[in-house]
């Protein structure tokens, strides 16, 4: 992959915008890797682009500038002069990018040799001056996430294979032979440059975090006390080591790093209070104590006596006696002043983290209790914990971690607390309640916070409420050393008693603590709200708030009831164990603050332009709004202006004001083309302008004002003659683009984005989720040969050794490309994706929900299967029948009821977009142009309530008809959707849409016709729906 000038331009700002973020706290940045080339000289690397270097065995450490804010994850030096470092940057617009640094002068200077080519990286091994192997996250452009360079990093060759979530550990004998381990129990030997099968028992969802190979021996460690040994196959055959600890103690341990020297092994992890040592390759083990409790991430031994371990808060420990004793060489903190414990990362209050960290110096940590379910979640979520940690560091926090023992899937979001507990009890053989409390107590004893934050007190989420109650119970017990005594005796921890526990609340009443985030603060030289807004997209989709109220939920003593500040009565000295010493405010900074306060007033004007529909700005024309936006942007620094524009564009898109969203994104990419958030703009604009669904909505005038048509849930109705297009009160204002010239202009807007996106490097422009969109635009413009060329080149680039071209794989985008080639050329092998035929109806059904009309009699059903690998479907099978005529698309749904499930039958008041969560429901997705990105979605539940959206926009409210019939053992539904609501083109024979049908049965499972599928839309997983006449129907 050759680098380009545009790639250099893009990555210059993407990876090196040190001025675009608050000054990093290098001193307490977590350290992720360490290596010494001899007993004197070594390097330790970690978050915020931190590189520490020593030439005196660690007596003193000096920081080497890296030129990046990336989280540096691995380091490898061939000689004292030649070394490599790799890492990852999490992007607020989604995804990540890898960083490769190279030095030939011992780190005096580091050159960044990648420019957006590669995804996030966690592993590096070099073999000579030119040959190096790196590994990290797989993505759709580079499925395996493994790359090899033979010319010193000028070009990188991806290793072929199936999609991998994230390689976290690995070691190589040479550039074509090694073994990798990673997230979600992945373990893979590489032999002669190709994947081989690892011989190992199931790892039960645990991630492999570190690995070493010496000769034919290999060792790998990971979560849940995992230690594996490969005695004679260099990582092909594995067995589990017997660690001399009881199950309760092992349940507390997660191993992050391992070192191997001859037969000696050293293992470090979480908590960092103990290090395991084996002198005989795992036959016997010693448990060694350290002076610190926070997690350790890596360990390196240069001899049997001399070694170093690194971890959280910039901790570096050293030993001169093989690990029997350890001393602290450097650290930025010993513990956290504030610990946030939340069920999910989107509950993190980054505004609070920014204010306390930057302005008051308090070091915070976060623990996310649940993790994405590896059996059913998209692979992109495998690094959700890394994104949370990156967000914490970006806003002035210390660190974040994510537990693995409590996997969670969105399908369970509406379970009651008792059902959640029962689910985990079944998973952990009745021990989950004890395990959850044990982890909470361990967190208190390991991080040793003074104040704890928990999920909002007024949350309606049973999962969040369950976590809050668990924290309160741990608060009562963590100081008692008779509770979970193995943490005291075997892990070397001590009881710990936090002072206070607070929960966020939306209500100011009975919440004496209020924090203001919209004022410029001296040390931050910005507002906490603005800093938080930059990082919040890493963990969710909410915008920062101006004020946050907190309510006390637990405390030691009654005095805390009168506290007006989270940290009131907390005695932590600046520069001490858990608080930074901040620099003094000088006259220059005071002048900067005065200018920032002026900027703040302009920012407030900017925010007012994005308020929800219904305010005075809604009455202004798009030209007036964008004109005001452009004027305001000129008064702001570029970085503030770029973030503000992106925030507005997101708000406009979420409100269904897509014309304004388009113009705001155009401003973003035109004025700030190399800003990291420009990626978000390019992606959105490419999808928007390739979307047939968006084009139809534009034709119907639905972007600025929702049409006054209504959804009609009904018991029985004879369908009217709808005509070619529904009439609405906005009809006289429409400007149609259904003519050929208008359509071409619309579609060409998508292709104009491609060369700009290419400026950020192949990792982004090769993303098939974007390329499928661009090829859809090309097909519609008649550039079929160009689209074919991309499909073929993509299949060649991602070819999986041993897989045939027509064989379905784990790689959904390959399957999509194969299917698209078949659509364009029927002589090609049949698509590997499901294909269904929608028959033309000779008569219309009378909608009563019973499916007893003649139109349904001879139709073959679309049969749904299990989508998440969680349940059998025989007892609650689902089928969907499809038919059409010139005016309507007809859909008949039959759902057998699970015997164990009970759902309310009486519908609530009907209207737009009912809340169907927690209900037995069927979702239909329609992608008219097969871009596998934008779509219509129509949903109906067993009560007859409905919801719909277009590409996530709930303001799309088409006119459609539905009737539902309920029986004791099943429920059925009949739908009629006016074709004119979906497209202005007739449904001619041979026309093919992408589609899917997904049924969600809460606490039972998810079914789908085509996979991957989930409760949240997975447009890439749709199959093919072909419209045929009765003579051609199958």
C-alpha positions, 0 to 999 in steps of 0.5 A, spaced: 500 500 500 503 506 497 502 512 501 500 518 498 501 526 499 493 526 501 494 521 506 500 525 509 496 531 509 490 527 512 494 524 518 498 530 519 492 533 523 489 526 524 495 524 528 498 530 531 493 535 533 496 536 540 494 543 540 487 541 539 486 538 546 488 540 553 495 539 555 496 531 557 498 529 563 504 525 561 506 523 568 500 519 570 499 516 563 498 509 563 504 505 561 502 499 556 509 496 554 516 496 557 523 493 554 530 493 555 536 492 551 541 491 556 541 492 564 541 499 563 537 502 557 530 501 556 523 504 554 516 504 557 510 506 553 503 508 554 497 513 553 497 520 550 503 518 546 508 517 552 515 514 551 519 514 558 527 512 557 532 510 561 540 509 561 541 507 568 537 501 569 531 506 571 534 510 576 532 516 572 527 516 567 526 522 561 520 523 557 522 522 549 517 526 545 513 522 540 509 527 536 502 523 537 497 523 543 496 515 541 495 510 546 502 506 545 501 499 546 507 495 544 515 497 543 520 492 540 528 494 539 532 490 535 538 494 537 539 500 542 538 504 536 533 501 532 526 500 535 519 500 533 512 502 537 505 501 535 499 504 538 492 506 537 487 512 536 480 512 537 476 516 533 470 520 535 467 519 528 467 512 529 473 506 528 480 507 530 487 508 526 493 505 527 500 508 529 507 506 527 513 510 530 520 508 528 527 510 530 534 509 528 537 513 534 535 510 540 529 515 540 532 521 540 527 522 534 521 518 532 518 518 525 511 516 524 511 511 518 504 510 517 499 515 515 492 512 516 493 506 512 492 501 518 487 500 523 489 500 531 495 496 533 497 492 539 503 488 537 509 489 534 516 485 532 521 486 528 527 481 525 532 486 521 532 493 519 527 492 514 522 486 516 517 488 521 510 485 523 504 488 526 497 486 529 491 489 532 484 490 530 481 487 524 476 491 520 472 490 514 478 493 509 483 489 513 479 483 516 485 480 519 488 486 522 495 483 521 500 486 516 507 485 514 513 490 511 519 488 508 522 495 506 522 499 513 515 500 513 514 504 507 509 499 505 505 494 508 502 487 506 495 485 509 495 478 511 489 474 508 484 471 513 477 471 516 475 477 520 478 478 527 476 483 533 482 485 536 489 482 537 491 484 543 497 479 544 502 476 540 509 473 538 513 471 532 519 466 530 520 470 524 515 474 519 511 468 517 511 464 523 508 466 530 502 466 534 496 471 536 491 472 541 486 477 543 479 479 544 473 474 545 477 468 546 481 469 539 487 464 539 491 463 532 497 460 530 500 463 523 504 458 519 508 460 513 504 466 513 497 463 513 492 462 519 492 455 522 488 452 528 490 452 535 489 446 539 486 449 545 479 448 550 474 453 550 476 460 553 469 462 556 469 469 553 476 471 556 481 475 552 488 473 551 492 479 553 500 477 553 504 472 549 511 470 549 515 464 544 522 462 545 524 456 541 518 451 541 515 453 548 510 459 548 506 462 554 500 466 554 496 469 559 489 473 560 483 474 563 480 470 569 487 468 571 488 465 565 495 462 564 496 457 558 503 453 556 505 450 549 511 446 551 513 443 544 509 446 538 511 454 539 503 456 540 499 450 536 498 446 542 496 449 548 494 446 555 492 450 562 497 451 567 495 450 574 496 456 578 496 455 586 490 459 588 483 457 590 477 459 585 475 465 589 482 468 588 483 466 581 476 470 580 479 476 582 485 476 577 486 478 570 493 477 567 495 482 562 503 481 561 508 475 561 515 475 561 519 469 559 527 467 560 529 460 559 524 456 564 522 462 568 516 466 567 513 472 570 506 474 570 503 481 572 496 484 571 490 486 575 490 487 581 498 489 581 499 487 588 501 480 586 506 478 581 506 470 579 513 467 578 515 460 575 522 457 575 520 451 571 515 453 566 509 452 570 510 446 574 511 450 580 509 458 582 511 463 587 506 469 589 510 475 589 508 481 593 509 489 590 508 495 593 502 498 589 495 495 588 493 498 581 493 494 575 500 492 571 500 491 564 507 489 562 513 486 565 520 485 562 526 481 565 533 482 562 536 477 566 534 472 572 534 477 577 533 484 573 526 486 571 521 491 570 513 492 570 509 497 568 502 499 569 496 504 571 498 512 573 505 511 570 507 506 575 514 503 573 516 497 578 523 494 578 526 488 581 534 486 582 532 479 585 528 476 580 521 479 583 522 477 590 522 484 592 520 490 588 521 498 588 517 504 585 522 507 580 517 512 578 509 514 578 504 519 577 499 517 582 498 511 587 490 511 587 484 514 584 481 520 588 474 518 584 472 512 582 466 512 577 462 505 576 457 504 571 453 499 568 455 501 561 460 506 558 455 511 556 453 513 563 460 516 564 460 523 566 466 526 562 464 533 564 465 532 571 472 528 569 474 534 565 472 539 571 475 535 577 481 533 573 484 539 569 481 544 574 482 541 581 487 535 579 483 529 582 485 523 578 479 519 576 478 512 574 472 508 571 470 501 571 465 499 566 461 492 569 458 490 563 462 488 556 459 486 549 457 479 548 462 476 544 457 471 542 452 476 538 455 483 538 458 486 532 466 485 532 467 493 532 464 493 540 470 488 542 474 495 543 469 498 547 473 498 553 479 501 549 474 507 547 472 508 554 479 509 556 481 513 551 475 518 552 477 518 560 484 520 558 482 525 553 478 529 558 483 529 564 481 522 567 486 517 569 484 511 566 478 506 565 477 498 565 471 494 563 470 487 566 469 481 562 465 477 567 458 480 565 457 480 558 451 484 555 447 485 549 442 490 547 436 485 546 436 484 554 435 492 555 428 491 557 429 486 562 427 487 569 432 487 575 430 480 577 431 477 570 438 480 569 440 477 575 437 470 573 441 471 566 447 472 570 446 466 575 445 461 570 451 463 566 455 463 572 452 457 575 449 460 581 455 465 583 454 471 579 451 475 585 457 473 589 462 475 583 459 481 582 459 484 589 467 481 589 468 485 583 466 491 586 469 490 593 476 488 589 475 495 585 475 499 592 481 495 595 485 496 588 483 503 586 482 506 593 478 512 592 475 517 596 469 518 592 465 514 588 460 515 582 454 511 580 449 510 575 443 516 575 439 515 581 433 517 577 434 512 571 429 507 569 434 502 566 434 496 571 441 494 569 443 501 572 439 500 578 442 493 579 449 496 579 448 502 583 445 497 589 451 493 588 456 499 589 452 501 595 453 494 598 460 494 596 461 500 600 458 497 606 463 491 606 469 493 603 473 496 609 471 489 613 477 484 611 473 478 613 469 479 607 473 476 601 479 475 605 483 472 599 483 479 597 487 480 603 491 474 605 493 472 598 493 478 593 496 483 599 490 488 599 487 491 605 480 493 606 478 500 604 473 505 606 471 510 601 468 516 604 462 518 599 457 515 594 454 520 589 449 518 583 447 523 578 440 526 577 436 530 573 433 533 579 436 539 582 431 538 588 434 534 594 441 534 590 445 539 594 451 538 589 451 542 582 457 542 578 457 548 572 461 546 566 459 552 561 464 556 564 472 557 562 476 555 567 483 557 568 487 551 568 483 547 562 483 554 558 476 551 556 469 549 558 469 542 561 462 542 557 466 543 550 472 538 552 467 533 554 463 534 547 469 532 544 470 525 547 463 523 548 462 520 541 467 515 543 462 512 548 455 514 546 451 519 542 449 524 548 451 531 548 455 534 554 450 538 559 451 545 562 450 543 569 450 536 573 446 535 579 448 529 584 445 526 590 448 523 596 446 515 596 451 513 601 456 516 606 460 514 612 457 519 617 452 524 616 456 530 615 456 529 607 449 530 607 450 538 607 456 537 602 456 542 596 461 539 592 463 532 590 470 533 593 468 537 600 472 534 606 476 530 602 483 531 604 488 530 598 494 534 597 496 536 590 502 532 588 500 527 593 497 520 592 491 521 588 491 528 586 496 532 580 500 538 582 497 543 577 502 549 574 500 556 577 496 561 572 500 566 569 499 573 566 499 570 559 494 565 561 489 570 564 489 574 557 488 567 553 482 566 558 479 573 556 479 571 549 476 564 550 470 567 554 469 571 548 469 565 544 464 562 549 459 567 547 460 565 539 460 558 541 453 559 545 450 562 538 453 556 535 449 552 540 443 556 539 442 554 532 442 546 533 436 547 538 431 542 537 425 543 532 420 548 534 424 554 536 425 560 532 430 557 528 426 552 525 422 558 522 428 560 519 430 558 512 436 553 511 440 558 507 439 563 513 441 558 518 447 556 514 449 563 513 448 565 521 453 558 522 458 560 517 458 567 520 459 565 527 464 560 525 469 565 523 469 568 530 471 561 533 478 558 533 478 552 528 478 547 532 472 549 536 469 551 530 470 544 527 467 541 533 461 545 533 459 544 526 460 537 527 455 537 533 450 541 529 450 537 523 449 531 528 443 534 531 440 536 525 441 529 522 437 526 529 432 531 528 430 529 521 433 536 518 437 533 513 438 539 508 441 543 514 445 537 516 448 536 509 449 544 509 453 543 516 457 537 514 459 541 507 461 547 511 465 542 516 469 538 510 470 545 506 473 549 511 476 544 515 478 538 510 484 535 514 480 535 521 479 528 524 471 530 524 472 531 517 471 523 516 465 524 519 462 529 514 465 525 508 462 518 511 455 522 512 455 526 505 457 519 501 451 515 504 446 521 504 448 522 496 448 515 494 441 514 498 435 512 494 431 513 501 434 520 502 433 522 495 425 520 495 424 523 502 427 530 499 422 529 493 416 528 498 419 534 502 420 531 508 426 534 511 424 540 514 417 539 516 414 532 517 408 531 512 401 530 516 400 523 513 398 518 519 400 511 520 394 507 521 394 501 525 387 498 524 383 492 525 380 491 518 380 495 512 379 495 505 385 498 502 384 505 498 386 506 491 393 510 493 395 513 486 402 514 484 404 519 490 401 521 497 398 528 497 400 532 503 400 539 505 407 540 503 406 538 496 406 545 493 413 546 496 416 540 493 422 541 488 422 534 485 429 531 483 426 525 480 428 527 473 434 524 470 439 530 471 437 532 478 438 524 480 445 524 477 447 531 480 444 528 487 448 521 486 455 525 483 455 528 490 457 522 493 462 520 488 465 527 489 467 525 497 471 519 495 478 523 493 477 527 499 476 521 504 482 518 500 486 523 503 486 520 510 489 513 507 487 506 505 484 505 512 478 509 511 477 510 503 477 502 503 472 501 508 467 497 504 461 500 508 463 506 504 465 503 498 459 499 497 455 506 498 460 509 492 459 503 488 451 503 489 452 511 486 456 508 480 451 503 478 445 508 478 449 513 474 450 507 469 458 506 471 457 499 472 464 497 469 467 501 475 463 498 480 464 491 477 472 493 478 471 495 485 467 488 487 473 484 484 479 488 486 476 487 493 474 480 493 481 479 491 484 483 496 480 480 502 481 473 499 481 467 504 486 462 503 482 455 502 475 459 501 471 458 494 468 464 491 461 462 492 462 460 499 459 464 505 464 466 510 465 470 516 466 476 512 459 479 510 462 485 506 465 479 501 458 476 501 455 482 499 460 484 493 459 476 491 452 478 491 452 484 487 457 481 482 451 476 481 446 481 480 450 485 475 451 478 471 447 472 472 452 468 469 456 468 475 455 463 481 449 465 485 449 469 491 452 467 498 446 471 501 439 469 501 435 471 495 427 471 496 422 473 490 416 477 491 410 475 487 405 480 484 399 480 487 393 478 483 388 481 488 388 485 494 388 482 501 382 485 506 387 487 512 384 483 518 391 480 520 388 473 519 392 472 512 386 468 510 385 472 503 387 468 496 393 472 495 397 469 501 395 462 499 400 460 494 406 464 497 412 461 499 414 464 506 420 467 508 423 463 514 427 466 520 432 463 523 436 464 530 440 470 529 444 471 535 446 463 537 442 464 543 435 460 542 432 454 538 426 457 534 422 451 533 417 453 539 416 460 536 417 460 529 416 466 525 415 466 517 414 472 513 410 472 506 411 478 501 407 480 495 406 487 491 402 490 486 402 497 482 401 501 488 402 497 495 407 492 498 404 487 502 407 483 508 404 477 512 407 475 518 406 469 522 409 469 529 408 463 534 408 465 541 414 462 546 410 458 551 414 461 557 413 468 555 408 473 557 407 480 553 401 484 554 395 484 549 392 490 550 395 496 546 396 503 549 394 509 545 396 509 538 400 514 534 407 515 531 413 511 533 410 507 539 415 504 544 416 497 542 422 495 546 420 489 551 415 487 546 415 481 541 416 485 535 418 484 527 422 489 524 422 490 516 428 493 513 428 495 506 434 498 502 432 500 495 439 501 492 443 496 495 448 501 498 447 497 505 448 503 509 441 507 508 434 504 509 427 504 511 425 500 517 418 499 519 416 495 525 410 492 528 409 488 535 404 483 537 399 489 540 398 492 533 403 498 535 408 500 530 414 504 529 418 507 523 424 510 521 429 512 515 436 511 517 435 512 524 431 518 523 424 517 527 421 523 524 420 519 517 412 518 518 410 514 512 402 512 511 402 505 511 396 500 514 397 494 519 392 489 522 394 484 527 390 478 529 392 474 536 391 467 538 393 463 544 399 460 540 401 465 535 400 472 533 399 474 525 399 481 522 398 484 515 401 490 512 400 494 506 405 499 504 404 504 499 410 504 494 409 511 493 412 512 500 418 508 498 420 510 491 417 514 485 420 508 481 415 502 479 416 495 481 418 492 475 420 485 474 427 483 476 428 489 480 432 487 486 432 491 493 436 489 499 431 487 505 431 483 512 426 481 517 428 481 524 424 478 530 425 480 537 423 476 543 425 479 549 429 474 554 428 469 549 432 471 542 432 474 536 431 471 529 432 474 522 432 471 515 439 474 513 445 475 518 448 478 521 442 481 524 440 484 531 435 488 535 439 494 532 439 495 525 445 491 521 444 494 514 450 490 512 447 483 513 441 484 509 439 479 503 436 480 496 429 481 495 427 480 487 420 482 484 417 478 479 411 476 476 407 470 477 410 467 471 417 468 474 416 467 481 419 461 484 
